[in-house]
Amino acid sequence: MLRALVVFLVLFGFGLAQKPRVVIATGGVGGVYFYYGTTLAEIWNKAGVAEAQAIQTAASIDNLLLLENRTGGGTYYCATVLPDSAYLAYTGGHERFKEKPARSVRILFAMYPNFLHVVTREGAGIRVLQDLKGKRVSTGAPGSGTEVEALLVLQAAGLSPKDFAKQERLGAQESANALSEGTIDAFFWSGGLPTGAITELAASLARKGQRLYLVPIDPKSTVAQAFQRRFPGLAGTGVIPKSVYNTRSDTPTLAFWNLFVCHASLPEEAAYALTKATFENLPGLRQAVAAARDTTLENAVRFVGGTIPYHEGALRYFREAGVLK
């Protein structure tokens, strides 16, 4: 009798809440997004708050397109994204969103800072950004936040891909492999510290008697200032310590806080439950992903009141947790 009643309630949608189906769009293998997203899916599944799966993508712009175009039919896309890419998509400033800005994007929480890596090797003749002229350079995978940043950095430095001997558009792992094999001279990558693909590249170069070199971007440079004007409150500067990749010195560069976003149609109760499960399981996330050490309640709400709104379900949790009034 009880079994029949349960079946009846499920069929007719009374009283029994079903777990949402959530797809987490991440990034390429070798980048932090992929490992962060796959770990988060495991946490949510184990906590019983969603039927979650993580998928490999080209990252930020690709992820925002998936979120906007694939959410529906009971499946909700969430995504790891760079804040400058999210800002351009939300405001229609990116060419892929010019006709239809991504106004359905909602922030669940800020994750950790990304650092712009301009990666080469010692002896390649590249010490500053202008030295990229005439070189073989990867500007990041098509549809990635790395590509967005790389092209903006080049523009601010008075360069363009036309100045290269050859332009490639590769993800982190593919770029690292190409640099190790000598088919490119440098590549752009925006990622957390450490990024596995670059750690492996540093070790590969060391075995050949070579050393990784990261091109610095001075906080007072025209490039850094241009980013801070373009993305006020979103773009900053940071330092990649020499201990991260065994470089000879610390490297100043651009830094951006990654966002974990979802679609506005995600039910408030679901957004609340996903956010709560994330922050109640931070030890497991940090054990799997070193960059998650910066995923904290205080950092999570750093963009509240900004251009892109937070999901009300997430805000409810943060109020309960005491980090918002």
Phi, psi and omega in degrees: 000312179297317179300318180296322179294318179298314179301317180300315182295320179296314183297324185256006170073026181262122164078334184257111181282130177270149177291137179291147172271118185237130174250124179261113176277126190244256182194199181275155175299136183104344177257161185290325180309315184300315183285326176296313182293319180292323177293319179296321177299318177298317180297314182294319178296316181294324179284347178076022183262352179196159165263095191248145172218145177256144179234149177280137180217184174276000176092213205315298184294317176303317181296318181293325176294318177298315181300315183288321191260340185253345177293130180151166179064029179088002177247131182243129177269135169242168185200151169267128184216155171280143184294327179291323176294317179297319179297314180295322179291316183294324183267356182080017182277350177260143186302330181286346183237014183296318181280330183219089179302150184277068185282356178272358181288134176227138179278133168269314177193159171275140190262289185196163181280138169266145177243134177285120176258124168250101196260133173211196177231154176299140180092357180276355181079022180237109179244330179228168184303321183297339179288352177290342179299129180083005181256169176265116191227137171263129181258013179103162182293145175303134180084011180258157173293330176302315180298318178303311182294318182301314182292324177291321178297314179300317179299315180294333180270003179078026181236169171209164178304338178294341179280349182279154170294328179200135175254130171248159178230081188242153174285182186300308184294317180294321178296315180298318178297317182294320178293318179298322182276351177085014180270348169226164181258337183197162174207155176265143174206132175249113184201171178283172181251130350275155171266123187305318183297325181280327174300315179294323179297316180301318179293320179297317179294320181299323179294338179264006181079019180247174182219142178292144174227133177251127182286125182282150170235106185293138180302334182265003182287162178297330179295310180297318181293324179297319179294319182293329175287320183288323184233068183300130180083350182251322182261136178218195177233158180204186182228133171267108183299147182298336181289341185293313183237015180061042173277168183287334182212163174296149184239113174288144182198183176280147179224142182220138177276120178294150178243145169254118188238164178217180179272146181301335183282351176301124183304147183302319180297323180292315179299320178298312183295320179295317179295315180299315180297324179298309187278347173271355181232032181299323179304318179293321179294317181290328178294325182274329186227110184301322183296340181290356175301336179266000174278099181228164178301318182294317179288331185301328188256017187295342181251012176299131182093359179276192184297315182269123183286154171277155175288139183298329178295321177292317179300322178300317179295316182295328175293315178298325181283350175090008180265353174228149177271000000 
